[in-house]
Amino acid sequence: MKIGLIGAGLMGGGLARLFVKAGWSVSVFDPDRAALDRLDIELPGLTLSQLLHEVAGDVDLIIESAPEKPALKQSIFADLAKTARPDTILATNSSVIPVGVVTESLSDTDAKRAIGLHFWNPPDVVPLVEVIRGPRSGDAALKTALEWMRAIGKDAVPVEKDAVPGNRMQAALWREAIALVEEGICTPEDVDIIVKRSFGLRLSAVGPLENLDLISLDLGADILRVVLPTLSNATEPPRELTDRIARGERGGKSGKGFYRGWTEEKLAALRSRLAAHVTSLLG
Ligand SMILES: NC(=O)c1ccc[n+]([C@@H]2O[C@H](COP(=O)([O-])OP(=O)(O)OC[C@H]3O[C@@H](n4cnc5c(N)ncnc54)[C@H](O)[C@@H]3O)[C@@H](O)[C@H]2O)c1
């Protein structure tokens, strides 16, 4: 099997690792030579190119992991539709931009072979892939991609409408976590402790709906009746977040975000702690 990866950043690099391990032939496109060179050091022998046709021209599946900008992804998909073989499945790994938006300018024939394949970081470790149906995606492309993902050991979940369910749930949690800080209820550190030392411990074993069955739907309804009116219903990123961004506090890479004192070493340690934890949970 042959795969073309578009974008050699965090996700593209992780996908390269995943598909190399799965025994697929991997080629990677990125306009940035430095990004390709970094991948070359880690995984020598891949086809790495700044020319799209060298990567996309003769593969079974293409996964795009370029920056999360709708216009950029649209232009990449327009180029892929011209460059790839007619039977190549075209997938976007976009976090939240709908497949319908990314594939807007494609003909119906090309849109039929275009789907969402949403991986989770690090994609060579985290098992889930959301296989997303865009408004014009064809059944055959979705079924084939689902089978391929399962064949390489992924927990592939069909998503029947153009949405990314995992990110919807994650965004709901972010909104409420930020609201707790904004309302002066908890510090950022304490919000994280509350999650990590309570329901966060449970979530990888018992899903939220399984847990509702466990505690009983009646109790769930009683809880929601009281708590839902107190939750944030913000429809824009909250000030607690945008004010920080305006002050240059953009998270780890700027040294400060909700936490202070980030360094490259601390970030690297956090990444390894995360990867080691996920790996140990997966056995
Ligand atoms: N980081 C995550 O946890 C995560 C998880 C799932 C999905 N995603 C999605 O994957 C995509 C990439 O995210 P990332 O974290 O790897 O970003 P990243 O910034 O690490 O990598 C993006 C790469 O795309 C390259 N690029 C720039 N212009 C390009 C173009 N025209 N064509 C091809 N490549 C181009 C950049 O040089 C860079 O190497 C985004 O859509 C993101 O939302 C990210």
Ligand as a Chemical Component Dictionary entry (heavy atoms), coordinates in Angstrom:
data_LIG
# 
_chem_comp.id                   LIG 
_chem_comp.type                 NON-POLYMER 
_chem_comp.pdbx_formal_charge   0 
_chem_comp.three_letter_code    LIG 
# 
loop_
_chem_comp_atom.comp_id 
_chem_comp_atom.atom_id 
_chem_comp_atom.alt_atom_id 
_chem_comp_atom.type_symbol 
_chem_comp_atom.charge 
_chem_comp_atom.model_Cartn_x 
_chem_comp_atom.model_Cartn_y 
_chem_comp_atom.model_Cartn_z 
_chem_comp_atom.pdbx_ordinal 
LIG N1  N1  N 0  -1.697 18.872 16.545 1  
LIG C1  C1  C 0  -2.715 18.060 16.799 2  
LIG O1  O1  O 0  -2.889 17.554 17.931 3  
LIG C2  C2  C 0  -3.652 17.673 15.691 4  
LIG C3  C3  C 0  -4.459 16.533 15.832 5  
LIG C4  C4  C 0  -5.306 16.178 14.774 6  
LIG C5  C5  C 0  -5.357 16.949 13.627 7  
LIG N2  N2  N 1  -4.562 18.074 13.539 8  
LIG C6  C6  C 0  -4.641 18.840 12.309 9  
LIG O2  O2  O 0  -3.556 18.457 11.483 10 
LIG C7  C7  C 0  -3.147 19.573 10.691 11 
LIG C8  C8  C 0  -1.666 19.867 10.920 12 
LIG O3  O3  O 0  -1.453 20.099 12.293 13 
LIG P1  P1  P 0  0.017  19.981 12.921 14 
LIG O4  O4  O 0  -0.178 20.051 14.400 15 
LIG O5  O5  O -1 0.753  18.838 12.311 16 
LIG O6  O6  O 0  0.644  21.362 12.400 17 
LIG P2  P2  P 0  2.195  21.721 12.170 18 
LIG O7  O7  O 0  2.266  23.196 12.178 19 
LIG O8  O8  O 0  3.061  20.956 13.110 20 
LIG O9  O9  O 0  2.503  21.187 10.694 21 
LIG C9  C9  C 0  1.987  21.768 9.549  22 
LIG C10 C10 C 0  2.946  21.475 8.413  23 
LIG O10 O10 O 0  2.320  21.884 7.203  24 
LIG C11 C11 C 0  3.312  22.471 6.385  25 
LIG N3  N3  N 0  2.702  23.295 5.351  26 
LIG C12 C12 C 0  2.596  24.642 5.278  27 
LIG N4  N4  N 0  1.997  24.982 4.109  28 
LIG C13 C13 C 0  1.727  23.827 3.458  29 
LIG C14 C14 C 0  1.146  23.517 2.205  30 
LIG N5  N5  N 0  0.715  24.464 1.396  31 
LIG N6  N6  N 0  1.050  22.223 1.838  32 
LIG C15 C15 C 0  1.489  21.243 2.655  33 
LIG N7  N7  N 0  2.056  21.470 3.855  34 
LIG C16 C16 C 0  2.168  22.750 4.247  35 
LIG C17 C17 C 0  4.189  23.242 7.357  36 
LIG O11 O11 O 0  5.467  23.520 6.773  37 
LIG C18 C18 C 0  4.264  22.261 8.534  38 
LIG O12 O12 O 0  5.366  21.380 8.383  39 
LIG C19 C19 C 0  -4.071 20.736 11.082 40 
LIG O13 O13 O 0  -5.165 20.763 10.212 41 
LIG C20 C20 C 0  -4.510 20.341 12.474 42 
LIG O14 O14 O 0  -5.729 20.930 12.835 43 
LIG C21 C21 C 0  -3.706 18.434 14.517 44 
# 
loop_
_chem_comp_bond.comp_id 
_chem_comp_bond.atom_id_1 
_chem_comp_bond.atom_id_2 
_chem_comp_bond.value_order 
_chem_comp_bond.pdbx_ordinal 
LIG N1  C1  SING 1  
LIG C1  O1  DOUB 2  
LIG C1  C2  SING 3  
LIG C2  C3  SING 4  
LIG C2  C21 DOUB 5  
LIG C3  C4  DOUB 6  
LIG C4  C5  SING 7  
LIG C5  N2  DOUB 8  
LIG N2  C6  SING 9  
LIG N2  C21 SING 10 
LIG C6  O2  SING 11 
LIG C6  C20 SING 12 
LIG O2  C7  SING 13 
LIG C7  C8  SING 14 
LIG C7  C19 SING 15 
LIG C8  O3  SING 16 
LIG O3  P1  SING 17 
LIG P1  O4  DOUB 18 
LIG P1  O5  SING 19 
LIG P1  O6  SING 20 
LIG O6  P2  SING 21 
LIG P2  O7  DOUB 22 
LIG P2  O8  SING 23 
LIG P2  O9  SING 24 
LIG O9  C9  SING 25 
LIG C9  C10 SING 26 
LIG C10 O10 SING 27 
LIG C10 C18 SING 28 
LIG O10 C11 SING 29 
LIG C11 N3  SING 30 
LIG C11 C17 SING 31 
LIG N3  C12 SING 32 
LIG N3  C16 SING 33 
LIG C12 N4  DOUB 34 
LIG N4  C13 SING 35 
LIG C13 C14 SING 36 
LIG C13 C16 DOUB 37 
LIG C14 N5  SING 38 
LIG C14 N6  DOUB 39 
LIG N6  C15 SING 40 
LIG C15 N7  DOUB 41 
LIG N7  C16 SING 42 
LIG C17 O11 SING 43 
LIG C17 C18 SING 44 
LIG C18 O12 SING 45 
LIG C19 O13 SING 46 
LIG C19 C20 SING 47 
LIG C20 O14 SING 48 
# 
